[in-house]
Amino acid sequence: MLNLFKMDPERVRWDLAEAADGSCRLTVHHARGTVVESFRTAELALARIYKLEELLLRALEDDFTHPRSTQ
């Protein structure tokens, strides 16, 4: 399973790979790096995806609200 969502102006891509035993590997690629995690079930992996999307969007909002100095 592959999905994309847009974090203006960044793009985030996640890949969820399920093994024969039902376990899953989640890989999330975003502008700040890559997150790889393993889960016992797809449901647990999907819950984590939603949480990561929330955290990434919050980080983006913080960047716009509190820009870092370039000095």
SEZA-437951 format. One record per atom (N, C-alpha, C): atom name; y, z, x; residue number from 1. Coordinates in pm, whole numbers, plus 32768, in hexadecimal, padded with zeros to 4 digits. Atoms other than C-alpha are relative to their C-alpha. Example, Ala and Ser with C-alpha at 12.3 -4.5 7.8 and 13.67 -1.06 7.14 Angstrom:
REM residues 2
   at      v      w      u     i
    N   7F89   8000   8059     1
   CA   7E3E   830C   84CE     1
    C   8078   8000   805A     1
    N   7F89   7FFA   7FAE     2
   CA   7F96   82CA   8557     2
    C   806D   8049   7FB3     2
This chain:
REM residues 71
   at      v      w      u     i
    N   7F8C   8000   8055     1
   CA   8000   8000   8000     1
    C   807A   8000   805A     1
    N   7F86   800A   7FB4     2
   CA   8154   7FA0   8089     2
    C   8074   8003   7FA0     2
    N   7F8C   7FF6   8057     3
   CA   82A4   7FF7   7FF5     3
    C   807D   8006   8056     3
    N   7F7D   7FF9   7FBF     4
   CA   8412   7FD9   8052     4
    C   8061   8041   7FA2     4
    N   7F8E   7FD9   804F     5
   CA   8544   808B   7FDD     5
    C   807B   7FF9   8058     5
    N   7F84   8018   7FB8     6
   CA   86AD   8059   8040     6
    C   8052   8080   8006     6
    N   7FA2   7F93   7FEB     7
   CA   8784   816B   80D5     7
    C   807C   7FBF   803C     7
    N   7F8A   804B   7FD7     8
   CA   88D7   80C4   80E7     8
    C   8038   8035   8083     8
    N   802B   808A   7FEF     9
   CA   88ED   8023   81E5     9
    C   7F76   7FF6   8040     9
    N   8080   7FFD   7FBA    10
   CA   8799   8088   8270    10
    C   7F8C   7FDD   7FA3    10
    N   8079   801F   804B    11
   CA   8643   8011   8202    11
    C   7F92   805E   8030    11
    N   8071   7FA8   7FE1    12
   CA   8519   80FB   81F4    12
    C   7F81   7FBE   7FCC    12
    N   8080   803E   8026    13
   CA   83B4   8078   81EF    13
    C   7F94   8069   8010    13
    N   8073   7FA7   7FF2    14
   CA   827F   8144   81A9    14
    C   7F81   7FB6   7FE2    14
    N   8084   803B   800D    15
   CA   8113   80EA   81C5    15
    C   7F9D   8070   7FE7    15
    N   8064   7F9C   8022    16
   CA   7FFD   81B0   8123    16
    C   7F77   7FBE   800A    16
    N   8086   8038   7FEA    17
   CA   7E9D   8165   81A2    17
    C   7F98   8067   7FD6    17
    N   8068   7FA6   8032    18
   CA   7D72   81FC   80EE    18
    C   7F7B   7FDE   8042    18
    N   8084   800F   7FC3    19
   CA   7C24   8232   819E    19
    C   7F94   8006   7F94    19
    N   8070   8000   8060    20
   CA   7ACF   8215   80F6    20
    C   7FE7   808A   7FC4    20
    N   8017   7F78   8033    21
   CA   7ABB   8391   80D3    21
    C   8071   8034   7FA8    21
    N   7F91   7FD8   8056    22
   CA   7C01   8398   800C    22
    C   8076   803C   804B    22
    N   7F90   7FCD   7FB3    23
   CA   7CD7   8423   8124    23
    C   8064   7F90   8019    23
    N   7F96   8063   7FF0    24
   CA   7E21   8374   816B    24
    C   8053   801B   807C    24
    N   7F9F   7FF6   7F93    25
   CA   7F0A   832C   828C    25
    C   8082   7FC2   7FCD    25
    N   7F7C   802D   8029    26
   CA   807A   830D   8237    26
    C   8054   7FE7   807C    26
    N   7FA5   8021   7F93    27
   CA   8164   825B   8328    27
    C   8084   7FD7   7FC2    27
    N   7F7A   801E   8033    28
   CA   82D9   8258   82DC    28
    C   8056   7FD4   8075    28
    N   7FA8   8037   7F99    29
   CA   83BE   817C   83B0    29
    C   808F   8002   7FCA    29
    N   7F73   7FFE   8029    30
   CA   8535   81BC   839B    30
    C   8056   7FF5   807B    30
    N   7FA4   8019   7F91    31
   CA   866A   818F   8472    31
    C   7FFD   806D   806A    31
    N   8001   7F90   7FA2    32
   CA   863C   82E2   8516    32
    C   7F78   8018   803F    32
    N   8084   7FF0   7FC3    33
   CA   84CE   82B7   8572    33
    C   7F8F   7FE2   7FA0    33
    N   8079   8015   804F    34
   CA   836E   82B5   84E5    34
    C   7FBD   8086   7FE8    34
    N   8049   7F86   8025    35
   CA   82B3   83C9   8430    35
    C   7F72   7FD4   7FDC    35
    N   808C   801C   8020    36
   CA   8133   83C1   8429    36
    C   7FBF   8084   7FD8    36
    N   8042   7F87   8031    37
   CA   8072   84C1   835B    37
    C   7F7B   7FDA   7FBE    37
    N   8083   8013   803F    38
   CA   7F0C   84E6   82DB    38
    C   7FF1   805F   7F8A    38
    N   8013   7FB2   807B    39
   CA   7EA5   8565   8182    39
    C   7F70   7FF2   7FCF    39
    N   8088   8003   8038    40
   CA   7D5F   85BA   80D2    40
    C   7FF5   7F9F   7F8D    40
    N   8004   8058   8076    41
   CA   7DBF   84EF   7F9C    41
    C   807E   7FAB   7FF8    41
    N   7F8C   8056   8016    42
   CA   7EA9   83D8   7F32    42
    C   806C   8049   7FB2    42
    N   7F9E   7FB6   804E    43
   CA   7F50   84C3   7E3B    43
    C   8056   8058   805A    43
    N   7FB3   7FAD   7FA1    44
   CA   7FB5   85AF   7F56    44
    C   805E   7FA9   8055    44
    N   7FAD   805C   7FB1    45
   CA   8037   8488   8021    45
    C   8077   7FD0   7FAE    45
    N   7F92   802F   8055    46
   CA   8106   8407   7EFD    46
    C   8066   806E   7FE9    46
    N   7FA2   7F8F   800F    47
   CA   819D   8560   7EC6    47
    C   8056   800C   807D    47
    N   7FB6   7FF8   7F82    48
   CA   8202   8560   8035    48
    C   8064   7F8D   800B    48
    N   7FA5   8071   7FFF    49
   CA   829C   8405   8013    49
    C   807F   8021   7FB2    49
    N   7F8C   7FDD   8051    50
   CA   837D   8481   7EFD    50
    C   8058   8066   8047    50
    N   7FB4   7F9A   7FB8    51
   CA   83E3   85AE   7FCE    51
    C   804B   7FC3   8077    51
    N   7FBE   8041   7F8F    52
   CA   842D   84D7   8101    52
    C   8075   7FA9   7FD2    52
    N   7F92   8051   8035    53
   CA   84FF   83E6   8030    53
    C   8076   8059   7FDE    53
    N   7F95   7FA2   8022    54
   CA   85C5   850F   7FAF    54
    C   8047   8031   807E    54
    N   7FC5   7FCE   7F84    55
   CA   85FA   8596   8110    55
    C   8052   7F94   8048    55
    N   7FB9   806C   7FBF    56
   CA   865F   8443   819E    56
    C   8082   7FDE   7FB6    56
    N   7F87   801B   804D    57
   CA   8755   8406   8084    57
    C   8067   806E   8013    57
    N   7FA6   7F90   7FE9    58
   CA   87E9   8560   80B6    58
    C   8041   7FF5   808B    58
    N   7FCB   8011   7F78    59
   CA   8810   851D   822C    59
    C   8069   7F92   8001    59
    N   7FA0   806D   8007    60
   CA   88C1   83D6   81DD    60
    C   8081   8030   7FBE    60
    N   7F8A   7FCA   8043    61
   CA   89AC   8488   80EC    61
    C   804F   8059   8060    61
    N   7FBE   7FA8   7FA0    62
   CA   89F9   858A   81FB    62
    C   804C   7FAF   8068    62
    N   7FBC   8056   7F9F    63
   CA   8A4E   8472   82F0    63
    C   8082   7FCA   7FC8    63
    N   7F87   8034   803C    64
   CA   8B4B   83E4   81FB    64
    C   8064   806F   7FE1    64
    N   7FA9   7F91   8023    65
   CA   8BD4   8536   8195    65
    C   803B   8045   807C    65
    N   7FD8   7FBE   7F84    66
   CA   8BE6   85C6   82F8    66
    C   7FE8   7FA4   8076    66
    N   8018   805F   7F92    67
   CA   8C0A   84A3   83EB    67
    C   8009   8046   8087    67
    N   8000   7FC8   7F79    68
   CA   8BBF   84F3   8555    68
    C   8072   7FC2   804F    68
    N   7F96   8032   7FAA    69
   CA   8CD8   84D4   864F    69
    C   7FC7   7FA3   806A    69
    N   802E   805D   7F98    70
   CA   8CB8   83AE   873F    70
    C   8045   8019   8085    70
    N   7FBA   7FE0   7F83    71
   CA   8D8D   8453   884A    71
    C   7FA7   8043   8062    71
